[in-house]
Amino acid sequence: MGGRFKIAALVAAYAAILLIGAFSDRREAVADAIGVSDMALVGLMAAALWLACILRPIPAAQAHAAINESIHKVGKSIAVAALVLMVCFILLQVFMRYALNDAPNWTEEAARFGMLWMTGLMAPIAYRHGGFVAIDMLERALSERLATVLTLVLFAMSFAVLLVMWDKGLNNHVDSLSGRGCSSTLRWPFGVEIGKCRAKFSNYYQYAALWVGINLLIIVCVELILRQGLKLFGRDAGLAPLGDQEIASAS
């Protein structure tokens, strides 16, 4: 019961940060009320959450692991479906263009839509299970303790980069003139109309893919930092090991 409460509390904390941080009007309203800038508000909320995680690293690592496992199971299925659709759209485009000389204008953008969501959802899974290409000669040459310190430093550097990407991805990508625009070719089926773009897809649906991926990468990075910190002090015995051979072998 205690474990479920910790997971629920962590989910609620991240949800609160996103529900305030992802919308400029909400950010500005709360920030003005307490007298700070809007992005400083998001930083303070996140810092308070992560400080609590550092103070209670074992339950925090376990809760992050449970959240990541649940999200990644769903994300992996959606990413596979996006890959299948992307391949189908590309094959349809090739067939229509070279066999019938009449390629539809929406297939290329639809394939790009699938590629973006596949990338945004699979990148956190690959990162968590060591599926990215890495040069680890120095890590292998060091003692286990020094290698753990090096890995912890690298995770901290990655975390700093991800925080910058969160800010830039939201304010300079998703919430931009282009991000608020409408797709030139993709349409909702059956005459459905949604939002200001009406029958057209909003570019937001595509642009949000990579920003969602950044959010998931941040949660993974927090878990990995907690794991490495616990490993450094020999307190990681209670954590389930990571390692998806199907993903790791791709590296």
Backbone as CSV, one residue per row, in Angstrom:
resi,resn,N_x,N_y,N_z,CA_x,CA_y,CA_z,C_x,C_y,C_z
1,MET,0.830,-1.213,0.000,0.000,0.000,0.000,0.859,1.256,0.000
2,GLY,1.952,1.221,0.847,2.845,2.363,0.899,3.515,2.636,-0.428
3,GLY,3.887,1.555,-1.146,4.515,1.721,-2.448,3.581,2.368,-3.450
4,ARG,2.312,1.966,-3.437,1.340,2.557,-4.351,1.108,4.030,-4.035
5,PHE,1.103,4.363,-2.758,0.921,5.767,-2.369,2.088,6.617,-2.868
6,LYS,3.311,6.099,-2.746,4.482,6.843,-3.216,4.433,7.047,-4.722
7,ILE,4.016,6.009,-5.440,3.899,6.128,-6.896,2.837,7.154,-7.260
8,ALA,1.680,7.080,-6.583,0.594,8.023,-6.855,1.016,9.455,-6.540
9,ALA,1.748,9.641,-5.436,2.214,10.976,-5.064,3.195,11.517,-6.094
10,LEU,4.084,10.656,-6.593,5.060,11.082,-7.596,4.372,11.432,-8.909
11,VAL,3.407,10.609,-9.314,2.643,10.896,-10.533,1.908,12.226,-10.397
12,ALA,1.291,12.452,-9.240,0.562,13.699,-9.008,1.497,14.903,-9.061
13,ALA,2.708,14.751,-8.522,3.671,15.853,-8.526,4.105,16.193,-9.947
14,TYR,4.441,15.172,-10.742,4.828,15.427,-12.133,3.658,15.995,-12.929
15,ALA,2.447,15.494,-12.675,1.265,15.996,-13.379,1.028,17.469,-13.058
16,ALA,1.220,17.847,-11.801,1.043,19.246,-11.411,2.050,20.147,-12.116
17,ILE,3.299,19.679,-12.195,4.328,20.466,-12.884,3.971,20.643,-14.355
18,LEU,3.505,19.572,-14.996,3.158,19.648,-16.416,1.914,20.491,-16.649
19,LEU,0.893,20.326,-15.802,-0.359,21.059,-15.989,-0.166,22.561,-15.817
20,ILE,0.803,22.941,-15.005,1.116,24.363,-14.852,2.181,24.794,-15.853
21,GLY,3.238,23.996,-15.965,4.373,24.400,-16.780,4.135,24.381,-18.271
22,ALA,3.241,23.526,-18.747,3.056,23.379,-20.190,2.118,24.418,-20.788
23,PHE,1.487,25.235,-19.970,0.532,26.224,-20.474,0.956,27.610,-19.994
24,SER,1.239,28.487,-20.943,1.807,29.793,-20.609,0.887,30.621,-19.717
25,ASP,-0.434,30.566,-19.950,-1.341,31.376,-19.141,-1.341,30.924,-17.682
26,ARG,-1.294,29.605,-17.465,-1.260,29.096,-16.092,0.072,29.424,-15.428
27,ARG,1.170,29.240,-16.178,2.490,29.566,-15.629,2.543,31.017,-15.167
28,GLU,2.107,31.901,-16.047,2.214,33.327,-15.751,1.315,33.729,-14.589
29,ALA,0.115,33.132,-14.510,-0.810,33.477,-13.422,-0.235,33.081,-12.065
30,VAL,0.276,31.856,-11.974,0.842,31.394,-10.704,2.140,32.134,-10.399
31,ALA,2.968,32.359,-11.432,4.244,33.053,-11.224,4.022,34.483,-10.740
32,ASP,3.049,35.178,-11.326,2.752,36.547,-10.889,2.254,36.573,-9.448
33,ALA,1.527,35.527,-9.064,0.970,35.485,-7.707,2.059,35.378,-6.641
34,ILE,3.179,34.715,-6.994,4.252,34.546,-5.999,5.476,35.407,-6.318
35,GLY,5.410,36.169,-7.419,6.457,37.136,-7.708,7.729,36.588,-8.308
36,VAL,7.630,35.582,-9.182,8.807,35.055,-9.884,8.476,34.958,-11.367
37,SER,9.504,34.713,-12.191,9.254,34.513,-13.615,8.596,33.157,-13.840
38,ASP,7.962,33.001,-14.999,7.187,31.776,-15.229,8.063,30.534,-15.276
39,MET,9.216,30.594,-15.954,10.072,29.417,-16.034,10.797,29.168,-14.714
40,ALA,11.037,30.239,-13.940,11.606,30.043,-12.604,10.626,29.283,-11.721
41,LEU,9.343,29.532,-11.916,8.321,28.800,-11.163,8.395,27.308,-11.448
42,VAL,8.493,26.957,-12.741,8.597,25.545,-13.115,9.857,24.934,-12.512
43,GLY,10.960,25.680,-12.570,12.206,25.189,-12.001,12.112,24.960,-10.501
44,LEU,11.443,25.863,-9.791,11.292,25.709,-8.340,10.436,24.497,-7.996
45,MET,9.366,24.288,-8.760,8.503,23.131,-8.513,9.268,21.829,-8.736
46,ALA,10.000,21.777,-9.858,10.770,20.567,-10.162,11.882,20.360,-9.139
47,ALA,12.548,21.450,-8.741,13.638,21.338,-7.765,13.123,20.814,-6.428
48,ALA,11.941,21.273,-6.010,11.366,20.790,-4.750,11.079,19.294,-4.817
49,LEU,10.551,18.851,-5.962,10.255,17.424,-6.129,11.534,16.602,-6.098
50,TRP,12.548,17.040,-6.847,13.779,16.249,-6.938,14.583,16.304,-5.638
51,LEU,14.459,17.395,-4.879,15.096,17.451,-3.569,14.476,16.405,-2.641
52,ALA,13.149,16.269,-2.707,12.482,15.236,-1.914,12.954,13.847,-2.329
53,CYS,13.201,13.657,-3.634,13.699,12.364,-4.119,15.096,12.074,-3.587
54,ILE,15.940,13.110,-3.528,17.301,12.926,-3.021,17.282,12.577,-1.533
55,LEU,16.352,13.180,-0.797,16.261,12.908,0.639,15.757,11.501,0.925
56,ARG,14.937,10.965,0.022,14.424,9.594,0.169,14.745,8.820,-1.109
57,PRO,16.014,8.522,-1.373,16.415,8.000,-2.685,15.870,6.615,-3.013
58,ILE,15.804,5.721,-2.035,15.365,4.354,-2.339,13.896,4.311,-2.755
59,PRO,12.951,4.845,-1.945,11.560,4.840,-2.412,11.355,5.678,-3.665
60,ALA,12.140,6.757,-3.815,12.021,7.586,-5.019,12.457,6.808,-6.257
61,ALA,13.563,6.076,-6.148,14.035,5.266,-7.277,13.038,4.168,-7.612
62,GLN,12.474,3.534,-6.598,11.490,2.476,-6.835,10.231,3.033,-7.491
63,ALA,9.787,4.206,-7.048,8.596,4.815,-7.633,8.845,5.232,-9.076
64,HIS,10.013,5.830,-9.349,10.358,6.198,-10.729,10.430,4.960,-11.617
65,ALA,10.998,3.881,-11.086,11.104,2.646,-11.868,9.721,2.109,-12.217
66,ALA,8.812,2.125,-11.250,7.457,1.625,-11.502,6.735,2.483,-12.536
67,ILE,6.892,3.803,-12.434,6.254,4.708,-13.397,6.820,4.490,-14.791
68,ASN,8.150,4.408,-14.882,8.773,4.205,-16.190,8.365,2.874,-16.811
69,GLU,8.305,1.822,-16.019,7.892,0.521,-16.544,6.487,0.597,-17.135
70,SER,5.573,1.231,-16.420,4.187,1.320,-16.881,4.070,2.163,-18.145
71,ILE,4.726,3.334,-18.133,4.653,4.214,-19.298,5.298,3.566,-20.512
72,HIS,6.422,2.905,-20.306,7.168,2.343,-21.429,6.466,1.151,-22.063
73,LYS,5.689,0.406,-21.285,4.918,-0.688,-21.880,3.917,-0.147,-22.892
74,VAL,3.224,0.916,-22.504,2.254,1.540,-23.411,2.980,2.231,-24.563
75,GLY,4.038,2.971,-24.235,4.777,3.696,-25.262,5.387,2.793,-26.307
76,LYS,5.880,1.635,-25.884,6.480,0.694,-26.829,5.445,0.189,-27.824
77,SER,4.241,-0.097,-27.348,3.175,-0.576,-28.237,2.773,0.504,-29.236
78,ILE,2.645,1.745,-28.748,2.281,2.845,-29.643,3.391,3.093,-30.662
79,ALA,4.652,3.013,-30.220,5.782,3.241,-31.125,5.837,2.184,-32.218
80,VAL,5.572,0.928,-31.862,5.549,-0.141,-32.867,4.438,0.110,-33.875
81,ALA,3.261,0.518,-33.385,2.150,0.826,-34.289,2.503,1.996,-35.204
82,ALA,3.183,3.018,-34.646,3.599,4.163,-35.458,4.591,3.746,-36.534
83,LEU,5.505,2.827,-36.190,6.471,2.329,-37.170,5.771,1.576,-38.298
84,VAL,4.822,0.733,-37.943,4.082,-0.030,-38.955,3.331,0.917,-39.888
85,LEU,2.655,1.908,-39.323,1.917,2.867,-40.147,2.862,3.675,-41.027
86,MET,4.017,4.056,-40.478,4.985,4.820,-41.260,5.441,4.031,-42.480
87,VAL,5.754,2.756,-42.287,6.177,1.907,-43.404,5.054,1.769,-44.426
88,CYS,3.831,1.585,-43.951,2.688,1.444,-44.865,2.486,2.712,-45.691
89,PHE,2.594,3.875,-45.052,2.413,5.139,-45.770,3.502,5.332,-46.826
90,ILE,4.736,4.972,-46.480,5.835,5.127,-47.437,5.659,4.177,-48.619
91,LEU,5.305,2.931,-48.337,5.076,1.970,-49.422,3.924,2.412,-50.310
92,LEU,2.865,2.950,-49.700,1.734,3.452,-50.492,2.169,4.599,-51.386
93,GLN,2.986,5.489,-50.842,3.461,6.623,-51.630,4.309,6.157,-52.816
94,VAL,5.216,5.205,-52.562,6.070,4.693,-53.643,5.232,4.014,-54.719
95,PHE,4.285,3.189,-54.293,3.442,2.482,-55.268,2.617,3.468,-56.091
96,MET,1.978,4.412,-55.420,1.122,5.366,-56.132,1.932,6.255,-57.067
97,ARG,3.147,6.594,-56.667,3.946,7.501,-57.492,4.514,6.799,-58.719
98,TYR,5.069,5.593,-58.536,5.775,4.950,-59.644,4.910,3.971,-60.426
99,ALA,3.865,3.462,-59.806,2.988,2.536,-60.528,1.812,3.254,-61.169
100,LEU,1.241,4.215,-60.472,0.050,4.903,-60.970,0.308,6.361,-61.331
101,ASN,1.504,6.851,-61.004,1.870,8.239,-61.297,0.867,9.230,-60.691
102,ASP,0.378,8.903,-59.508,-0.623,9.759,-58.860,-0.491,9.616,-57.339
103,ALA,0.624,10.082,-56.779,0.878,9.926,-55.342,0.033,10.912,-54.544
104,PRO,-0.640,10.449,-53.498,-1.398,11.372,-52.643,-0.450,12.303,-51.899
105,ASN,-0.895,13.519,-51.637,0.006,14.508,-51.037,0.114,14.385,-49.518
106,TRP,-0.663,13.513,-48.898,-0.656,13.423,-47.439,0.250,12.322,-46.901
107,THR,0.698,11.399,-47.756,1.435,10.234,-47.252,2.785,10.615,-46.643
108,GLU,3.472,11.575,-47.246,4.791,11.961,-46.730,4.681,12.570,-45.334
109,GLU,3.718,13.461,-45.152,3.561,14.084,-43.837,3.049,13.080,-42.808
110,ALA,2.195,12.158,-43.227,1.707,11.125,-42.310,2.849,10.219,-41.858
111,ALA,3.760,9.880,-42.787,4.920,9.058,-42.425,5.823,9.804,-41.448
112,ARG,5.988,11.102,-41.668,6.805,11.905,-40.747,6.143,11.983,-39.368
113,PHE,4.831,12.068,-39.360,4.074,12.062,-38.104,4.379,10.794,-37.308
114,GLY,4.329,9.640,-37.988,4.625,8.371,-37.328,6.062,8.283,-36.859
115,MET,6.994,8.803,-37.662,8.408,8.752,-37.296,8.686,9.580,-36.041
116,LEU,8.073,10.759,-35.949,8.299,11.618,-34.792,7.799,10.968,-33.506
117,TRP,6.600,10.381,-33.563,6.064,9.755,-32.356,6.811,8.470,-32.009
118,MET,7.253,7.730,-33.015,8.062,6.542,-32.742,9.351,6.942,-32.021
119,THR,9.994,8.012,-32.496,11.237,8.476,-31.877,10.998,8.978,-30.458
120,GLY,9.962,9.804,-30.296,9.683,10.367,-28.986,9.354,9.332,-27.930
121,LEU,8.729,8.226,-28.339,8.329,7.201,-27.378,9.395,6.127,-27.164
122,MET,10.221,5.868,-28.167,11.236,4.822,-28.032,12.540,5.330,-27.427
123,ALA,12.850,6.607,-27.601,14.107,7.141,-27.060,14.222,6.949,-25.544
124,PRO,13.175,7.230,-24.750,13.303,6.999,-23.301,13.515,5.529,-22.949
125,ILE,12.879,4.633,-23.702,13.041,3.200,-23.440,14.476,2.780,-23.723
126,ALA,15.004,3.221,-24.867,16.383,2.879,-25.221,17.369,3.469,-24.215
127,TYR,17.125,4.691,-23.779,18.012,5.350,-22.810,18.036,4.594,-21.489
128,ARG,16.882,4.171,-21.035,16.793,3.485,-19.737,17.492,2.133,-19.761
129,HIS,17.462,1.444,-20.891,18.013,0.089,-20.970,19.373,0.038,-21.675
130,GLY,20.006,1.190,-21.854,21.336,1.205,-22.448,21.344,0.875,-23.924
131,GLY,20.312,1.298,-24.637,20.221,0.975,-26.056,20.875,1.979,-26.979
132,PHE,21.393,3.097,-26.444,22.067,4.082,-27.277,23.517,3.662,-27.524
133,VAL,24.043,4.071,-28.653,25.453,3.815,-28.949,26.313,4.595,-27.951
134,ALA,27.310,3.939,-27.371,28.152,4.589,-26.364,29.596,4.131,-26.510
135,ILE,30.521,5.046,-26.237,31.949,4.724,-26.177,32.309,4.587,-24.702
136,ASP,32.539,3.361,-24.256,32.712,3.117,-22.822,34.100,2.586,-22.464
137,MET,35.110,2.914,-23.285,36.467,2.433,-22.997,36.980,2.954,-21.657
138,LEU,36.746,4.248,-21.387,37.218,4.830,-20.130,36.487,4.201,-18.947
139,GLU,35.195,4.033,-19.072,34.413,3.433,-17.983,34.898,2.022,-17.665
140,ARG,35.200,1.234,-18.709,35.669,-0.135,-18.497,37.068,-0.166,-17.875
141,ALA,37.872,0.868,-18.142,39.243,0.892,-17.623,39.300,1.299,-16.152
142,LEU,38.252,1.946,-15.663,38.244,2.416,-14.280,37.765,1.331,-13.326
143,SER,38.038,1.542,-12.054,37.488,0.650,-11.033,35.974,0.833,-10.976
144,GLU,35.297,-0.104,-10.338,33.829,-0.042,-10.299,33.337,1.249,-9.647
145,ARG,33.988,1.666,-8.595,33.552,2.877,-7.887,33.770,4.125,-8.735
146,LEU,34.943,4.228,-9.365,35.216,5.382,-10.218,34.319,5.377,-11.451
147,ALA,34.046,4.184,-11.981,33.145,4.085,-13.128,31.741,4.552,-12.753
148,THR,31.314,4.240,-11.535,30.005,4.691,-11.059,29.968,6.210,-10.936
149,VAL,31.060,6.795,-10.417,31.139,8.254,-10.299,31.093,8.898,-11.682
150,LEU,31.855,8.347,-12.634,31.869,8.877,-13.994,30.476,8.810,-14.615
151,THR,29.810,7.676,-14.464,28.470,7.521,-15.021,27.497,8.503,-14.387
152,LEU,27.633,8.716,-13.094,26.768,9.665,-12.394,26.977,11.080,-12.926
153,VAL,28.221,11.450,-13.173,28.520,12.773,-13.735,27.919,12.909,-15.131
154,LEU,28.041,11.868,-15.942,27.489,11.907,-17.300,25.969,12.016,-17.276
155,PHE,25.334,11.293,-16.354,23.880,11.399,-16.228,23.477,12.808,-15.802
156,ALA,24.254,13.403,-14.896,23.958,14.767,-14.446,24.089,15.761,-15.601
157,MET,25.097,15.570,-16.452,25.262,16.434,-17.622,24.097,16.254,-18.588
158,SER,23.692,15.009,-18.798,22.542,14.736,-19.666,21.282,15.389,-19.110
159,PHE,21.145,15.337,-17.786,19.980,15.922,-17.135,19.928,17.429,-17.379
160,ALA,21.077,18.093,-17.285,21.133,19.539,-17.524,20.736,19.869,-18.960
161,VAL,21.217,19.071,-19.912,20.863,19.284,-21.318,19.367,19.080,-21.532
162,LEU,18.803,18.060,-20.901,17.373,17.778,-21.048,16.519,18.912,-20.493
163,LEU,16.956,19.538,-19.413,16.208,20.667,-18.862,16.184,21.838,-19.840
164,VAL,17.312,22.095,-20.500,17.353,23.146,-21.520,16.438,22.776,-22.687
165,MET,16.472,21.507,-23.084,15.617,21.049,-24.180,14.141,21.150,-23.809
166,TRP,13.817,20.928,-22.536,12.420,21.065,-22.090,11.935,22.489,-22.315
167,ASP,12.749,23.453,-21.898,12.396,24.866,-22.052,12.315,25.252,-23.525
168,LYS,13.374,24.963,-24.282,13.408,25.349,-25.690,12.368,24.582,-26.504
169,GLY,12.188,23.307,-26.180,11.216,22.513,-26.921,9.805,23.016,-26.745
170,LEU,9.497,23.516,-25.544,8.152,24.040,-25.296,7.981,25.433,-25.877
171,ASN,8.884,26.340,-25.541,8.696,27.748,-25.889,9.156,28.097,-27.297
172,ASN,10.097,27.347,-27.855,10.605,27.660,-29.189,10.187,26.646,-30.239
173,HIS,9.437,25.641,-29.839,9.067,24.597,-30.798,7.564,24.338,-30.769
174,VAL,7.068,23.787,-29.673,5.639,23.470,-29.592,4.806,24.745,-29.544
175,ASP,5.139,25.632,-28.615,4.372,26.869,-28.448,4.988,27.982,-29.285
176,SER,5.079,27.736,-30.588,5.648,28.704,-31.523,4.636,28.981,-32.628
177,LEU,4.968,29.926,-33.506,4.057,30.257,-34.607,3.813,29.043,-35.486
178,SER,4.884,28.299,-35.780,4.740,27.092,-36.598,3.996,26.000,-35.844
179,GLY,4.297,25.851,-34.558,3.638,24.820,-33.767,2.152,25.058,-33.622
180,ARG,1.744,26.325,-33.628,0.322,26.646,-33.520,-0.373,26.649,-34.869
181,GLY,0.393,26.379,-35.933,-0.174,26.372,-37.276,-0.930,25.090,-37.589
182,CYS,-1.391,25.003,-38.820,-2.195,23.860,-39.262,-1.456,23.091,-40.351
183,SER,-1.682,21.802,-40.387,-1.056,20.952,-41.396,-1.558,21.323,-42.783
184,SER,-0.670,21.235,-43.757,-1.057,21.566,-45.132,-1.729,20.406,-45.849
185,THR,-1.544,19.182,-45.355,-2.077,18.022,-46.084,-2.922,17.081,-45.234
186,LEU,-2.638,16.961,-43.947,-3.363,15.991,-43.119,-4.718,16.543,-42.702
187,ARG,-5.744,15.716,-42.851,-7.108,16.102,-42.502,-7.724,15.065,-41.571
188,TRP,-8.644,15.513,-40.718,-9.419,14.576,-39.918,-10.414,13.846,-40.812
189,PRO,-10.608,12.552,-40.588,-11.551,11.803,-41.435,-13.009,12.074,-41.054
190,PHE,-13.905,11.697,-41.940,-15.355,11.723,-41.704,-15.880,13.120,-41.378
191,GLY,-15.203,14.140,-41.894,-15.689,15.503,-41.694,-15.538,16.044,-40.287
192,VAL,-14.715,15.408,-39.466,-14.496,15.869,-38.089,-13.744,17.200,-38.104
193,GLU,-14.156,18.123,-37.246,-13.486,19.412,-37.118,-13.129,19.651,-35.655
194,ILE,-11.857,20.002,-35.398,-11.368,20.194,-34.029,-10.558,21.480,-33.959
195,GLY,-10.895,22.338,-32.998,-10.106,23.531,-32.737,-10.104,24.527,-33.870
196,LYS,-9.110,25.420,-33.828,-9.051,26.485,-34.824,-8.664,25.983,-36.205
197,CYS,-8.006,24.817,-36.267,-7.635,24.258,-37.571,-8.796,23.512,-38.217
198,ARG,-9.852,23.304,-37.464,-11.076,22.665,-37.958,-10.776,21.292,-38.561
199,ALA,-10.921,21.126,-39.870,-10.746,19.802,-40.479,-9.277,19.417,-40.623
200,LYS,-8.367,20.386,-40.523,-6.942,20.103,-40.672,-6.332,19.672,-39.336
201,PHE,-5.263,18.870,-39.430,-4.484,18.539,-38.239,-3.721,19.785,-37.785
202,SER,-3.650,19.984,-36.483,-2.787,21.030,-35.948,-1.344,20.532,-35.932
203,ASN,-0.403,21.411,-36.262,1.013,21.033,-36.198,1.431,20.644,-34.785
204,TYR,0.654,21.098,-33.817,0.943,20.782,-32.413,1.020,19.279,-32.187
205,TYR,0.177,18.513,-32.890,0.150,17.062,-32.688,1.457,16.409,-33.116
206,GLN,2.124,16.986,-34.099,3.424,16.464,-34.511,4.535,17.011,-33.616
207,TYR,4.511,18.323,-33.385,5.578,18.959,-32.630,5.630,18.455,-31.193
208,ALA,4.476,18.069,-30.657,4.429,17.615,-29.265,5.155,16.294,-29.059
209,ALA,5.362,15.529,-30.132,5.957,14.194,-29.997,7.335,14.254,-29.342
210,LEU,8.186,15.125,-29.836,9.546,15.194,-29.303,9.567,15.814,-27.910
211,TRP,8.660,16.761,-27.646,8.612,17.345,-26.308,8.107,16.327,-25.288
212,VAL,7.150,15.500,-25.681,6.714,14.397,-24.813,7.889,13.464,-24.543
213,GLY,8.668,13.179,-25.594,9.851,12.340,-25.426,10.843,12.933,-24.445
214,ILE,11.016,14.251,-24.475,11.935,14.907,-23.543,11.440,14.760,-22.108
215,ASN,10.143,14.918,-21.901,9.583,14.727,-20.559,9.841,13.316,-20.052
216,LEU,9.644,12.333,-20.927,9.878,10.941,-20.528,11.363,10.679,-20.289
217,LEU,12.220,11.310,-21.091,13.665,11.166,-20.885,14.096,11.754,-19.543
218,ILE,13.481,12.859,-19.142,13.816,13.468,-17.855,13.470,12.528,-16.709
219,ILE,12.289,11.908,-16.778,11.888,10.976,-15.718,12.844,9.786,-15.669
220,VAL,13.243,9.294,-16.847,14.210,8.192,-16.899,15.546,8.631,-16.318
221,CYS,15.986,9.827,-16.680,17.283,10.313,-16.208,17.289,10.470,-14.686
222,VAL,16.186,10.931,-14.118,16.093,11.039,-12.658,16.249,9.660,-12.022
223,GLU,15.574,8.662,-12.600,15.706,7.301,-12.070,17.146,6.806,-12.157
224,LEU,17.793,7.038,-13.294,19.162,6.560,-13.477,20.132,7.258,-12.523
225,ILE,19.916,8.553,-12.288,20.765,9.276,-11.339,20.583,8.718,-9.931
226,LEU,19.336,8.466,-9.552,19.076,7.890,-8.230,19.712,6.510,-8.104
227,ARG,19.598,5.707,-9.157,20.198,4.367,-9.140,21.715,4.445,-8.980
228,GLN,22.344,5.333,-9.739,23.797,5.436,-9.659,24.238,5.965,-8.300
229,GLY,23.478,6.915,-7.747,23.813,7.415,-6.422,23.714,6.335,-5.356
230,LEU,22.667,5.525,-5.447,22.517,4.417,-4.498,23.605,3.365,-4.698
231,LYS,23.965,3.121,-5.961,25.027,2.157,-6.245,26.363,2.631,-5.683
232,LEU,26.602,3.926,-5.767,27.856,4.491,-5.277,28.035,4.237,-3.782
233,PHE,26.927,4.256,-3.046,26.987,4.053,-1.596,26.546,2.650,-1.185
234,GLY,26.441,1.753,-2.168,26.124,0.368,-1.877,24.732,0.131,-1.332
235,ARG,23.758,0.938,-1.776,22.395,0.820,-1.255,21.394,0.447,-2.343
236,ASP,21.878,-0.106,-3.445,20.998,-0.411,-4.579,20.519,-1.854,-4.596
237,ALA,20.722,-2.597,-3.520,20.383,-4.023,-3.518,18.887,-4.259,-3.692
238,GLY,18.053,-3.334,-3.230,16.609,-3.539,-3.303,15.985,-3.144,-4.619
239,LEU,16.780,-2.647,-5.573,16.241,-2.201,-6.857,16.308,-3.321,-7.886
240,ALA,15.250,-3.447,-8.666,15.240,-4.442,-9.741,16.252,-4.033,-10.806
241,PRO,17.047,-4.979,-11.313,18.053,-4.632,-12.326,17.410,-4.196,-13.628
242,LEU,18.109,-3.318,-14.343,17.657,-2.892,-15.660,18.326,-3.755,-16.711
243,GLY,17.711,-3.816,-17.882,18.334,-4.554,-18.976,17.314,-5.249,-19.828
244,ASP,17.092,-4.716,-21.001,16.223,-5.333,-21.998,17.128,-5.781,-23.134
245,GLN,17.358,-7.071,-23.230,18.326,-7.579,-24.197,17.949,-7.216,-25.626
246,GLU,16.652,-7.166,-25.924,16.225,-6.828,-27.280,16.615,-5.403,-27.629
247,ILE,16.515,-4.509,-26.636,16.854,-3.111,-26.875,18.355,-2.904,-26.810
248,ALA,18.991,-3.459,-25.781,20.431,-3.255,-25.602,21.231,-3.831,-26.758
249,SER,20.766,-4.925,-27.340,21.502,-5.545,-28.439,21.499,-4.681,-29.684
250,ALA,20.570,-3.731,-29.768,20.514,-2.849,-30.931,21.674,-1.877,-30.960
251,SER,22.326,-1.702,-29.803,23.467,-0.790,-29.756,24.734,-1.466,-30.237
